[in-house]
Amino acid sequence: MPLRHPARPLLPVPPPSLPQDDACVALAVRALLQVVEAGAKSIEIAVLRSGARTEMVSAEGIEAVAKAIEDSGDAEADAAAASASTAADDEE
């Protein structure tokens, strides 16, 4: 039985064949935010390309992606709460 990787739920279904750099960085930040306690300030990400130099993502870039992820998570949480509230009203 294959082991389930903790990042599996974060991957889009079906996964894109060649994700763009921004999508890869966002996926990495999203996965790391789940296991890092101090948030985006303690995350460093390097982009590796075949035949090119290693490129570090700036701290500002990581923080911007983390804020966008948190904002979208807040929007999703608000939508879920509204949906639950509507379902509860329908049951009454």
Sequence and secondary structure as in RCSB ss.txt:
>XXXX:A:sequence
MPLRHPARPLLPVPPPSLPQDDACVALAVRALLQVVEAGAKSIEIAVLRSGARTEMVSAEGIEAVAKAIEDSGDA
EADAAAASASTAADDEE
>XXXX:A:secstr
     TTGGGS SS  SS  HHHHHHHHHHHHHTT SSGGGG   EE  TTS  EE  HHHHHHHHHHHHHHHHH
HHHHHHHHHHHHHHHH 
